[in-house]
Amino acid sequence: MNATITRSRSAHLVRAEGAPCPTLVVDAGLLPDGDEGVLEGLARTRGALDTDTRRTVLKNAVVRPSGHPLFDLDYYFVQTLPGASERFDTHGSCGHSILAAVEAAARDGMIPPLEPGRRVRVNVLNNGDHVVCEVDETAPGRTRFTAHFLCTPARPVGDLLITGEPVTTVQVDGRQVPVSLVDMGNPYVFVGAGDLGVRDVRELFAAGDDLFVQLGRVRLAVCGRMGWDPSGAFPKIAALLPAPDGELAVRAVSVPSWHPTLALTGAICLGTAVGIEDTLPWQLARAAGHESGLVRLRTPGGSLRVRARLTGPADTPRLGWVSVADKYVSYGSTVAFPPDSFGTSVPSRPEDTSCLSLPL
């Protein structure tokens, strides 16, 4: 049941630990109607931030209490693309920002206060994802969650392979590079770090511009093959290596630099891919000693535990849900809301408004 507390006229800065930056969370009821109105209102809201904050906070969440009986919160993710004039990409989602949005929504009275055992059901308007944010622990200014990404109904794992095959080869700088293209939470390109000349986990985590540029070229090759716009935030890309003790090491690219850990949607997508036979994540996880069940991912900023639930016959498995545990969210501060930005609602379904150029 949605709370009926009077909501504030402020936006919020909230950080999920492991995310590259905080999320600016904005009440949809304070923005104009329609897709373009929402983005224009968001641009004005970002204009109220100081210059340093606006430059570093590139994730935005627009939220409202859900009118759907199966959900508590509607969530619309907007990625800011850095540049001389900010542009927005609404093609994907962000798991860390979902958790940040739940924290802010509880403070604003959109949903009941967070307490251990409470489950907040989030409807992701960008891509139709259904996410349950389960509260494990609360403390002043800090909440620990387990995030569950649900497939309702369960999805055939073959449908998650963007090209329909577990491994696809793309030509990069005159040579063939194998990749796995998987879409769960967000579309991801997974590439074996060994195919890019990386010898071990230490080298993977210490790599700088050379590997970053190589991954960018692989991503460009994938976009060219698939006919995707390479200037947007999606697909994401990550390099993988087997690690000791059954772990899978991962180094991921964010916007516009290395990700300090791994996006929550990246963990969801990678945990899913490990369960799909013959994908590169499946092959590399088994090279590390992983067989089934809980997947342990090692990132430069720490480890993650991911569990994917597959159902049905072994030859035609379906994905039921994927969960990531021990995700901490810390509240930052409120942001004064521009008085001329008040409106009514967020769009019920996103139209083709990604990458609109909205001057501040």
Short mmCIF file of the C-alpha atoms (twelve columns), coordinates in Angstrom:
data_MODEL
# 
_entry.id   MODEL 
# 
loop_
_atom_site.group_PDB 
_atom_site.id 
_atom_site.type_symbol 
_atom_site.label_atom_id 
_atom_site.label_alt_id 
_atom_site.label_comp_id 
_atom_site.label_asym_id 
_atom_site.label_seq_id 
_atom_site.Cartn_x 
_atom_site.Cartn_y 
_atom_site.Cartn_z 
_atom_site.pdbx_PDB_model_num 
ATOM 1   C CA . MET A 1   0.000  0.000   0.000   1 
ATOM 2   C CA . ASN A 2   1.369  3.424   -0.924  1 
ATOM 3   C CA . ALA A 3   1.901  5.985   1.815   1 
ATOM 4   C CA . THR A 4   -0.172 9.171   1.869   1 
ATOM 5   C CA . ILE A 5   2.368  11.412  3.594   1 
ATOM 6   C CA . THR A 6   2.742  14.920  2.159   1 
ATOM 7   C CA . ARG A 7   5.736  14.860  -0.148  1 
ATOM 8   C CA . SER A 8   8.537  17.416  -0.090  1 
ATOM 9   C CA . ARG A 9   9.409  19.810  -2.894  1 
ATOM 10  C CA . SER A 10  13.036 18.748  -3.048  1 
ATOM 11  C CA . ALA A 11  15.168 16.445  -5.133  1 
ATOM 12  C CA . HIS A 12  17.658 14.168  -3.401  1 
ATOM 13  C CA . LEU A 13  21.244 13.028  -3.879  1 
ATOM 14  C CA . VAL A 14  21.624 9.389   -2.807  1 
ATOM 15  C CA . ARG A 15  24.589 7.068   -3.333  1 
ATOM 16  C CA . ALA A 16  24.551 3.298   -3.655  1 
ATOM 17  C CA . GLU A 17  27.946 1.986   -2.593  1 
ATOM 18  C CA . GLY A 18  29.863 0.640   -5.561  1 
ATOM 19  C CA . ALA A 19  28.218 3.085   -7.990  1 
ATOM 20  C CA . PRO A 20  30.455 5.510   -9.905  1 
ATOM 21  C CA . CYS A 21  28.457 8.513   -8.662  1 
ATOM 22  C CA . PRO A 22  25.386 9.459   -6.610  1 
ATOM 23  C CA . THR A 23  21.929 9.509   -8.202  1 
ATOM 24  C CA . LEU A 24  19.793 12.623  -8.437  1 
ATOM 25  C CA . VAL A 25  16.295 11.415  -7.483  1 
ATOM 26  C CA . VAL A 26  13.385 13.638  -8.566  1 
ATOM 27  C CA . ASP A 27  9.677  13.322  -7.744  1 
ATOM 28  C CA . ALA A 28  7.822  12.955  -11.062 1 
ATOM 29  C CA . GLY A 29  4.972  15.007  -9.637  1 
ATOM 30  C CA . LEU A 30  7.252  18.051  -9.687  1 
ATOM 31  C CA . LEU A 31  7.993  17.792  -13.415 1 
ATOM 32  C CA . PRO A 32  5.960  18.773  -16.488 1 
ATOM 33  C CA . ASP A 33  3.832  16.229  -18.356 1 
ATOM 34  C CA . GLY A 34  5.074  14.131  -21.258 1 
ATOM 35  C CA . ASP A 35  8.439  12.652  -22.151 1 
ATOM 36  C CA . GLU A 36  10.009 15.883  -23.388 1 
ATOM 37  C CA . GLY A 37  8.543  17.826  -20.460 1 
ATOM 38  C CA . VAL A 38  10.092 15.385  -17.997 1 
ATOM 39  C CA . LEU A 39  13.533 15.720  -19.583 1 
ATOM 40  C CA . GLU A 40  13.261 19.503  -19.819 1 
ATOM 41  C CA . GLY A 41  12.206 19.685  -16.161 1 
ATOM 42  C CA . LEU A 42  15.054 17.370  -15.215 1 
ATOM 43  C CA . ALA A 43  17.487 19.607  -17.097 1 
ATOM 44  C CA . ARG A 44  16.262 22.610  -15.122 1 
ATOM 45  C CA . THR A 45  16.583 20.654  -11.896 1 
ATOM 46  C CA . ARG A 46  20.165 19.721  -12.775 1 
ATOM 47  C CA . GLY A 47  20.756 23.409  -13.499 1 
ATOM 48  C CA . ALA A 48  20.138 24.084  -9.793  1 
ATOM 49  C CA . LEU A 49  23.164 21.941  -8.896  1 
ATOM 50  C CA . ASP A 50  26.545 23.540  -8.414  1 
ATOM 51  C CA . THR A 51  28.975 23.064  -11.283 1 
ATOM 52  C CA . ASP A 52  31.075 20.323  -9.652  1 
ATOM 53  C CA . THR A 53  28.013 18.279  -8.655  1 
ATOM 54  C CA . ARG A 54  26.429 18.633  -12.085 1 
ATOM 55  C CA . ARG A 55  29.646 17.459  -13.735 1 
ATOM 56  C CA . THR A 56  30.062 14.391  -11.529 1 
ATOM 57  C CA . VAL A 57  26.448 13.273  -10.924 1 
ATOM 58  C CA . LEU A 58  25.473 11.614  -14.207 1 
ATOM 59  C CA . LYS A 59  22.668 9.333   -13.003 1 
ATOM 60  C CA . ASN A 60  19.084 10.538  -12.578 1 
ATOM 61  C CA . ALA A 61  15.942 8.777   -11.361 1 
ATOM 62  C CA . VAL A 62  12.411 10.118  -11.832 1 
ATOM 63  C CA . VAL A 63  9.948  8.368   -9.512  1 
ATOM 64  C CA . ARG A 64  6.322  8.373   -8.388  1 
ATOM 65  C CA . PRO A 65  4.010  6.100   -6.371  1 
ATOM 66  C CA . SER A 66  2.800  3.442   -8.770  1 
ATOM 67  C CA . GLY A 67  -0.837 3.302   -9.788  1 
ATOM 68  C CA . HIS A 68  -0.449 -0.394  -10.645 1 
ATOM 69  C CA . PRO A 69  -1.668 -2.789  -7.942  1 
ATOM 70  C CA . LEU A 70  1.412  -5.025  -8.278  1 
ATOM 71  C CA . PHE A 71  3.951  -2.237  -7.685  1 
ATOM 72  C CA . ASP A 72  4.815  0.370   -5.086  1 
ATOM 73  C CA . LEU A 73  6.982  2.680   -7.173  1 
ATOM 74  C CA . ASP A 74  7.300  3.687   -10.827 1 
ATOM 75  C CA . TYR A 75  10.895 4.435   -11.804 1 
ATOM 76  C CA . TYR A 76  12.299 6.120   -14.921 1 
ATOM 77  C CA . PHE A 77  16.085 6.151   -15.350 1 
ATOM 78  C CA . VAL A 78  17.872 8.943   -17.221 1 
ATOM 79  C CA . GLN A 79  21.606 8.739   -17.905 1 
ATOM 80  C CA . THR A 80  23.371 12.062  -18.422 1 
ATOM 81  C CA . LEU A 81  25.955 11.915  -21.189 1 
ATOM 82  C CA . PRO A 82  28.886 14.210  -20.439 1 
ATOM 83  C CA . GLY A 83  29.891 16.924  -22.845 1 
ATOM 84  C CA . ALA A 84  29.782 20.643  -23.513 1 
ATOM 85  C CA . SER A 85  25.977 20.416  -23.581 1 
ATOM 86  C CA . GLU A 86  24.396 17.659  -21.499 1 
ATOM 87  C CA . ARG A 87  22.403 15.019  -23.345 1 
ATOM 88  C CA . PHE A 88  20.165 12.328  -21.896 1 
ATOM 89  C CA . ASP A 89  19.907 8.606   -22.685 1 
ATOM 90  C CA . THR A 90  16.791 6.735   -21.523 1 
ATOM 91  C CA . HIS A 91  17.390 3.416   -23.293 1 
ATOM 92  C CA . GLY A 92  18.453 1.433   -20.224 1 
ATOM 93  C CA . SER A 93  18.200 1.196   -16.478 1 
ATOM 94  C CA . CYS A 94  20.519 1.306   -13.452 1 
ATOM 95  C CA . GLY A 95  20.196 -1.037  -10.487 1 
ATOM 96  C CA . HIS A 96  22.206 1.170   -8.136  1 
ATOM 97  C CA . SER A 97  19.919 4.083   -9.009  1 
ATOM 98  C CA . ILE A 98  16.843 1.941   -8.340  1 
ATOM 99  C CA . LEU A 99  18.059 1.384   -4.778  1 
ATOM 100 C CA . ALA A 100 18.864 5.087   -4.430  1 
ATOM 101 C CA . ALA A 101 15.360 5.919   -5.653  1 
ATOM 102 C CA . VAL A 102 13.768 3.611   -3.073  1 
ATOM 103 C CA . GLU A 103 15.748 5.320   -0.301  1 
ATOM 104 C CA . ALA A 104 14.655 8.781   -1.468  1 
ATOM 105 C CA . ALA A 105 11.043 7.731   -2.069  1 
ATOM 106 C CA . ALA A 106 10.738 6.485   1.508   1 
ATOM 107 C CA . ARG A 107 12.072 9.804   2.811   1 
ATOM 108 C CA . ASP A 108 9.590  11.692  0.625   1 
ATOM 109 C CA . GLY A 109 6.612  9.623   1.809   1 
ATOM 110 C CA . MET A 110 5.891  7.988   -1.555  1 
ATOM 111 C CA . ILE A 111 6.260  4.596   0.108   1 
ATOM 112 C CA . PRO A 112 6.204  3.538   3.785   1 
ATOM 113 C CA . PRO A 113 9.368  3.954   5.871   1 
ATOM 114 C CA . LEU A 114 12.061 1.364   5.252   1 
ATOM 115 C CA . GLU A 115 12.490 -1.326  7.886   1 
ATOM 116 C CA . PRO A 116 14.035 -4.811  7.865   1 
ATOM 117 C CA . GLY A 117 11.858 -7.265  5.980   1 
ATOM 118 C CA . ARG A 118 10.024 -4.645  3.915   1 
ATOM 119 C CA . ARG A 119 9.920  -5.325  0.181   1 
ATOM 120 C CA . VAL A 120 9.483  -2.438  -2.244  1 
ATOM 121 C CA . ARG A 121 8.218  -3.443  -5.699  1 
ATOM 122 C CA . VAL A 122 9.600  -1.226  -8.477  1 
ATOM 123 C CA . ASN A 123 8.240  -0.937  -12.025 1 
ATOM 124 C CA . VAL A 124 11.061 0.147   -14.369 1 
ATOM 125 C CA . LEU A 125 9.365  2.191   -17.085 1 
ATOM 126 C CA . ASN A 126 12.401 2.248   -19.396 1 
ATOM 127 C CA . ASN A 127 12.428 -1.466  -20.172 1 
ATOM 128 C CA . GLY A 128 9.604  -3.154  -18.247 1 
ATOM 129 C CA . ASP A 129 11.865 -4.715  -15.589 1 
ATOM 130 C CA . HIS A 130 10.244 -5.745  -12.310 1 
ATOM 131 C CA . VAL A 131 12.552 -5.294  -9.327  1 
ATOM 132 C CA . VAL A 132 11.919 -6.127  -5.671  1 
ATOM 133 C CA . CYS A 133 14.168 -4.236  -3.247  1 
ATOM 134 C CA . GLU A 134 14.240 -6.167  0.025   1 
ATOM 135 C CA . VAL A 135 15.401 -4.264  3.110   1 
ATOM 136 C CA . ASP A 136 17.892 -6.315  5.132   1 
ATOM 137 C CA . GLU A 137 19.150 -3.722  7.586   1 
ATOM 138 C CA . THR A 138 18.605 -0.049  8.404   1 
ATOM 139 C CA . ALA A 139 20.737 2.520   10.209  1 
ATOM 140 C CA . PRO A 140 20.649 6.328   10.305  1 
ATOM 141 C CA . GLY A 141 21.355 7.478   6.746   1 
ATOM 142 C CA . ARG A 142 22.184 3.970   5.497   1 
ATOM 143 C CA . THR A 143 20.211 0.930   4.281   1 
ATOM 144 C CA . ARG A 144 21.311 -2.559  3.212   1 
ATOM 145 C CA . PHE A 145 19.279 -4.211  0.450   1 
ATOM 146 C CA . THR A 146 18.998 -7.404  -1.534  1 
ATOM 147 C CA . ALA A 147 17.828 -6.629  -5.066  1 
ATOM 148 C CA . HIS A 148 15.707 -9.220  -6.887  1 
ATOM 149 C CA . PHE A 149 15.169 -8.835  -10.646 1 
ATOM 150 C CA . LEU A 150 12.107 -10.875 -11.605 1 
ATOM 151 C CA . CYS A 151 11.142 -12.428 -14.930 1 
ATOM 152 C CA . THR A 152 7.360  -12.668 -15.037 1 
ATOM 153 C CA . PRO A 153 6.766  -15.016 -16.764 1 
ATOM 154 C CA . ALA A 154 10.094 -16.841 -16.742 1 
ATOM 155 C CA . ARG A 155 12.112 -16.055 -19.877 1 
ATOM 156 C CA . PRO A 156 13.794 -18.654 -22.118 1 
ATOM 157 C CA . VAL A 157 17.521 -18.061 -21.685 1 
ATOM 158 C CA . GLY A 158 17.959 -18.163 -25.454 1 
ATOM 159 C CA . ASP A 159 15.881 -14.998 -25.696 1 
ATOM 160 C CA . LEU A 160 18.504 -13.193 -23.589 1 
ATOM 161 C CA . LEU A 161 21.195 -13.772 -26.244 1 
ATOM 162 C CA . ILE A 162 21.057 -10.666 -28.426 1 
ATOM 163 C CA . THR A 163 22.411 -12.405 -31.528 1 
ATOM 164 C CA . GLY A 164 20.728 -15.722 -30.724 1 
ATOM 165 C CA . GLU A 165 24.072 -17.441 -30.171 1 
ATOM 166 C CA . PRO A 166 26.279 -17.749 -27.064 1 
ATOM 167 C CA . VAL A 167 29.401 -16.360 -28.777 1 
ATOM 168 C CA . THR A 168 29.611 -13.871 -31.631 1 
ATOM 169 C CA . THR A 169 32.796 -12.784 -33.394 1 
ATOM 170 C CA . VAL A 170 33.469 -9.154  -34.303 1 
ATOM 171 C CA . GLN A 171 36.365 -7.708  -36.268 1 
ATOM 172 C CA . VAL A 172 38.473 -5.266  -34.270 1 
ATOM 173 C CA . ASP A 173 41.599 -3.673  -35.762 1 
ATOM 174 C CA . GLY A 174 41.870 -6.409  -38.365 1 
ATOM 175 C CA . ARG A 175 41.451 -9.389  -36.022 1 
ATOM 176 C CA . GLN A 176 38.495 -11.466 -34.849 1 
ATOM 177 C CA . VAL A 177 37.463 -11.040 -31.199 1 
ATOM 178 C CA . PRO A 178 34.848 -13.365 -29.622 1 
ATOM 179 C CA . VAL A 179 32.179 -11.713 -27.471 1 
ATOM 180 C CA . SER A 180 28.926 -12.700 -25.773 1 
ATOM 181 C CA . LEU A 181 26.020 -10.267 -26.135 1 
ATOM 182 C CA . VAL A 182 23.478 -10.697 -23.341 1 
ATOM 183 C CA . ASP A 183 20.479 -8.566  -22.399 1 
ATOM 184 C CA . MET A 184 19.227 -8.891  -18.822 1 
ATOM 185 C CA . GLY A 185 18.758 -5.695  -16.824 1 
ATOM 186 C CA . ASN A 186 20.785 -3.896  -19.506 1 
ATOM 187 C CA . PRO A 187 22.467 -5.083  -22.711 1 
ATOM 188 C CA . TYR A 188 26.093 -6.066  -22.119 1 
ATOM 189 C CA . VAL A 189 29.084 -7.029  -24.235 1 
ATOM 190 C CA . PHE A 190 31.242 -9.583  -22.400 1 
ATOM 191 C CA . VAL A 191 34.761 -10.197 -23.692 1 
ATOM 192 C CA . GLY A 192 37.544 -12.409 -22.383 1 
ATOM 193 C CA . ALA A 193 40.344 -10.186 -21.068 1 
ATOM 194 C CA . GLY A 194 42.834 -12.824 -22.245 1 
ATOM 195 C CA . ASP A 195 41.752 -12.127 -25.843 1 
ATOM 196 C CA . LEU A 196 42.870 -8.524  -25.290 1 
ATOM 197 C CA . GLY A 197 46.327 -9.497  -24.007 1 
ATOM 198 C CA . VAL A 198 45.625 -9.410  -20.248 1 
ATOM 199 C CA . ARG A 199 47.469 -12.218 -18.440 1 
ATOM 200 C CA . ASP A 200 46.030 -12.293 -14.919 1 
ATOM 201 C CA . VAL A 201 43.576 -10.667 -12.491 1 
ATOM 202 C CA . ARG A 202 46.154 -8.280  -11.052 1 
ATOM 203 C CA . GLU A 203 46.941 -6.975  -14.528 1 
ATOM 204 C CA . LEU A 204 43.230 -6.688  -15.327 1 
ATOM 205 C CA . PHE A 205 42.521 -4.506  -12.295 1 
ATOM 206 C CA . ALA A 206 45.643 -2.374  -12.789 1 
ATOM 207 C CA . ALA A 207 45.032 -1.784  -16.508 1 
ATOM 208 C CA . GLY A 208 44.660 1.799   -17.642 1 
ATOM 209 C CA . ASP A 209 44.062 3.615   -20.892 1 
ATOM 210 C CA . ASP A 210 45.333 0.876   -23.234 1 
ATOM 211 C CA . LEU A 211 42.724 -1.681  -22.139 1 
ATOM 212 C CA . PHE A 212 40.053 1.023   -21.828 1 
ATOM 213 C CA . VAL A 213 40.643 2.029   -25.453 1 
ATOM 214 C CA . GLN A 214 40.620 -1.609  -26.587 1 
ATOM 215 C CA . LEU A 215 37.268 -2.192  -24.912 1 
ATOM 216 C CA . GLY A 216 35.947 0.950   -26.565 1 
ATOM 217 C CA . ARG A 217 36.972 -0.403  -29.966 1 
ATOM 218 C CA . VAL A 218 35.302 -3.753  -29.263 1 
ATOM 219 C CA . ARG A 219 32.130 -1.917  -28.265 1 
ATOM 220 C CA . LEU A 220 32.255 0.195   -31.442 1 
ATOM 221 C CA . ALA A 221 32.629 -2.973  -33.524 1 
ATOM 222 C CA . VAL A 222 29.609 -4.516  -31.808 1 
ATOM 223 C CA . CYS A 223 27.548 -1.359  -32.359 1 
ATOM 224 C CA . GLY A 224 28.537 -1.344  -36.017 1 
ATOM 225 C CA . ARG A 225 27.575 -4.985  -36.463 1 
ATOM 226 C CA . MET A 226 24.228 -4.526  -34.696 1 
ATOM 227 C CA . GLY A 227 23.377 -1.117  -36.171 1 
ATOM 228 C CA . TRP A 228 23.333 0.578   -32.742 1 
ATOM 229 C CA . ASP A 229 24.167 4.217   -32.005 1 
ATOM 230 C CA . PRO A 230 27.612 4.121   -30.325 1 
ATOM 231 C CA . SER A 231 27.204 7.595   -28.795 1 
ATOM 232 C CA . GLY A 232 24.674 6.436   -26.182 1 
ATOM 233 C CA . ALA A 233 25.290 4.791   -22.817 1 
ATOM 234 C CA . PHE A 234 24.290 1.299   -23.962 1 
ATOM 235 C CA . PRO A 235 25.393 -1.408  -24.499 1 
ATOM 236 C CA . LYS A 236 27.802 -1.632  -21.592 1 
ATOM 237 C CA . ILE A 237 31.008 -3.648  -21.894 1 
ATOM 238 C CA . ALA A 238 33.055 -5.672  -19.427 1 
ATOM 239 C CA . ALA A 239 36.229 -7.778  -19.585 1 
ATOM 240 C CA . LEU A 240 36.392 -11.116 -17.738 1 
ATOM 241 C CA . LEU A 241 39.037 -13.491 -16.388 1 
ATOM 242 C CA . PRO A 242 38.896 -16.636 -14.231 1 
ATOM 243 C CA . ALA A 243 39.965 -15.907 -10.653 1 
ATOM 244 C CA . PRO A 244 41.069 -18.312 -7.888  1 
ATOM 245 C CA . ASP A 245 38.563 -20.127 -5.665  1 
ATOM 246 C CA . GLY A 246 35.785 -20.223 -8.237  1 
ATOM 247 C CA . GLU A 247 35.453 -16.455 -8.618  1 
ATOM 248 C CA . LEU A 248 35.035 -14.632 -11.916 1 
ATOM 249 C CA . ALA A 249 37.012 -11.388 -12.191 1 
ATOM 250 C CA . VAL A 250 35.331 -8.521  -14.050 1 
ATOM 251 C CA . ARG A 251 36.429 -5.023  -15.083 1 
ATOM 252 C CA . ALA A 252 33.659 -2.854  -16.511 1 
ATOM 253 C CA . VAL A 253 33.368 0.476   -18.297 1 
ATOM 254 C CA . SER A 254 30.893 3.082   -17.093 1 
ATOM 255 C CA . VAL A 255 30.113 6.612   -18.345 1 
ATOM 256 C CA . PRO A 256 32.684 8.041   -19.023 1 
ATOM 257 C CA . SER A 257 35.442 5.977   -17.357 1 
ATOM 258 C CA . TRP A 258 36.193 2.696   -15.581 1 
ATOM 259 C CA . HIS A 259 33.456 1.554   -13.213 1 
ATOM 260 C CA . PRO A 260 34.819 1.338   -9.636  1 
ATOM 261 C CA . THR A 261 33.071 -2.021  -9.146  1 
ATOM 262 C CA . LEU A 262 30.321 -3.319  -11.457 1 
ATOM 263 C CA . ALA A 263 26.895 -1.891  -12.200 1 
ATOM 264 C CA . LEU A 264 24.118 -3.749  -10.389 1 
ATOM 265 C CA . THR A 265 22.481 -4.457  -13.743 1 
ATOM 266 C CA . GLY A 266 25.899 -5.657  -14.907 1 
ATOM 267 C CA . ALA A 267 26.051 -8.108  -12.014 1 
ATOM 268 C CA . ILE A 268 22.525 -9.259  -12.877 1 
ATOM 269 C CA . CYS A 269 23.413 -9.689  -16.550 1 
ATOM 270 C CA . LEU A 270 26.730 -11.415 -15.850 1 
ATOM 271 C CA . GLY A 271 25.214 -13.726 -13.230 1 
ATOM 272 C CA . THR A 272 22.602 -14.698 -15.804 1 
ATOM 273 C CA . ALA A 273 25.171 -15.207 -18.571 1 
ATOM 274 C CA . VAL A 274 27.212 -17.562 -16.357 1 
ATOM 275 C CA . GLY A 275 24.168 -19.849 -16.372 1 
ATOM 276 C CA . ILE A 276 23.784 -19.880 -20.176 1 
ATOM 277 C CA . GLU A 277 25.771 -22.746 -21.644 1 
ATOM 278 C CA . ASP A 278 28.725 -21.921 -23.925 1 
ATOM 279 C CA . THR A 279 28.710 -18.156 -23.405 1 
ATOM 280 C CA . LEU A 280 32.101 -16.644 -22.591 1 
ATOM 281 C CA . PRO A 281 31.006 -15.985 -18.970 1 
ATOM 282 C CA . TRP A 282 29.918 -19.654 -18.722 1 
ATOM 283 C CA . GLN A 283 33.261 -20.858 -20.117 1 
ATOM 284 C CA . LEU A 284 35.413 -18.557 -17.968 1 
ATOM 285 C CA . ALA A 285 33.459 -19.253 -14.772 1 
ATOM 286 C CA . ARG A 286 34.006 -22.970 -15.276 1 
ATOM 287 C CA . ALA A 287 37.686 -22.362 -15.929 1 
ATOM 288 C CA . ALA A 288 37.722 -20.749 -12.463 1 
ATOM 289 C CA . GLY A 289 36.047 -23.807 -10.904 1 
ATOM 290 C CA . HIS A 290 32.453 -22.555 -10.699 1 
ATOM 291 C CA . GLU A 291 29.822 -25.189 -11.488 1 
ATOM 292 C CA . SER A 292 26.353 -23.962 -10.515 1 
ATOM 293 C CA . GLY A 293 24.391 -21.915 -7.991  1 
ATOM 294 C CA . LEU A 294 25.719 -18.758 -6.378  1 
ATOM 295 C CA . VAL A 295 28.175 -16.841 -8.570  1 
ATOM 296 C CA . ARG A 296 30.968 -14.875 -6.883  1 
ATOM 297 C CA . LEU A 297 32.229 -11.918 -8.892  1 
ATOM 298 C CA . ARG A 298 35.486 -10.132 -8.049  1 
ATOM 299 C CA . THR A 299 35.777 -6.454  -9.041  1 
ATOM 300 C CA . PRO A 300 38.470 -3.822  -8.372  1 
ATOM 301 C CA . GLY A 301 36.270 -2.443  -5.576  1 
ATOM 302 C CA . GLY A 302 35.242 -5.688  -3.883  1 
ATOM 303 C CA . SER A 303 33.246 -8.880  -4.415  1 
ATOM 304 C CA . LEU A 304 29.597 -9.472  -5.291  1 
ATOM 305 C CA . ARG A 305 27.346 -12.485 -4.785  1 
ATOM 306 C CA . VAL A 306 24.779 -13.173 -7.506  1 
ATOM 307 C CA . ARG A 307 22.237 -15.965 -7.718  1 
ATOM 308 C CA . ALA A 308 20.235 -16.719 -10.862 1 
ATOM 309 C CA . ARG A 309 17.219 -19.035 -10.681 1 
ATOM 310 C CA . LEU A 310 16.823 -21.209 -13.772 1 
ATOM 311 C CA . THR A 311 13.773 -23.413 -14.193 1 
ATOM 312 C CA . GLY A 312 12.491 -25.961 -16.704 1 
ATOM 313 C CA . PRO A 313 14.257 -28.728 -18.644 1 
ATOM 314 C CA . ALA A 314 18.038 -28.604 -18.959 1 
ATOM 315 C CA . ASP A 315 17.870 -28.255 -22.745 1 
ATOM 316 C CA . THR A 316 15.351 -25.372 -22.637 1 
ATOM 317 C CA . PRO A 317 15.970 -23.516 -19.348 1 
ATOM 318 C CA . ARG A 318 14.082 -20.371 -18.373 1 
ATOM 319 C CA . LEU A 319 15.238 -17.548 -16.130 1 
ATOM 320 C CA . GLY A 320 12.933 -16.919 -13.165 1 
ATOM 321 C CA . TRP A 321 14.870 -14.293 -11.208 1 
ATOM 322 C CA . VAL A 322 18.331 -12.967 -10.394 1 
ATOM 323 C CA . SER A 323 19.340 -11.572 -6.991  1 
ATOM 324 C CA . VAL A 324 22.286 -9.536  -5.707  1 
ATOM 325 C CA . ALA A 325 22.848 -9.320  -1.951  1 
ATOM 326 C CA . ASP A 326 24.503 -6.851  0.426   1 
ATOM 327 C CA . LYS A 327 23.971 -3.617  -1.487  1 
ATOM 328 C CA . TYR A 328 24.348 -0.548  0.733   1 
ATOM 329 C CA . VAL A 329 22.759 2.838   0.074   1 
ATOM 330 C CA . SER A 330 23.737 6.057   1.844   1 
ATOM 331 C CA . TYR A 331 21.617 9.201   1.859   1 
ATOM 332 C CA . GLY A 332 23.411 12.355  0.753   1 
ATOM 333 C CA . SER A 333 21.428 15.589  0.748   1 
ATOM 334 C CA . THR A 334 18.392 17.429  -0.557  1 
ATOM 335 C CA . VAL A 335 18.518 19.696  -3.596  1 
ATOM 336 C CA . ALA A 336 16.391 22.833  -3.833  1 
ATOM 337 C CA . PHE A 337 13.867 22.403  -6.629  1 
ATOM 338 C CA . PRO A 338 13.489 25.146  -9.279  1 
ATOM 339 C CA . PRO A 339 10.029 26.658  -8.684  1 
ATOM 340 C CA . ASP A 340 9.204  26.893  -12.410 1 
ATOM 341 C CA . SER A 341 9.654  23.120  -12.890 1 
ATOM 342 C CA . PHE A 342 6.532  21.973  -11.046 1 
ATOM 343 C CA . GLY A 343 4.244  19.818  -13.167 1 
ATOM 344 C CA . THR A 344 2.243  16.653  -12.790 1 
ATOM 345 C CA . SER A 345 3.593  13.314  -13.977 1 
ATOM 346 C CA . VAL A 346 6.191  11.074  -15.562 1 
ATOM 347 C CA . PRO A 347 5.281  9.318   -18.849 1 
ATOM 348 C CA . SER A 348 3.589  5.941   -18.386 1 
ATOM 349 C CA . ARG A 349 5.745  4.486   -21.162 1 
ATOM 350 C CA . PRO A 350 8.924  6.035   -22.584 1 
ATOM 351 C CA . GLU A 351 8.879  7.102   -26.216 1 
ATOM 352 C CA . ASP A 352 11.926 7.651   -28.425 1 
ATOM 353 C CA . THR A 353 13.371 10.515  -26.387 1 
ATOM 354 C CA . SER A 354 16.800 9.067   -25.689 1 
ATOM 355 C CA . CYS A 355 19.802 11.284  -26.357 1 
ATOM 356 C CA . LEU A 356 17.728 14.475  -26.640 1 
ATOM 357 C CA . SER A 357 19.958 17.546  -26.480 1 
ATOM 358 C CA . LEU A 358 18.610 19.629  -23.623 1 
ATOM 359 C CA . PRO A 359 20.534 22.851  -22.926 1 
ATOM 360 C CA . LEU A 360 20.727 23.770  -19.268 1 
# 
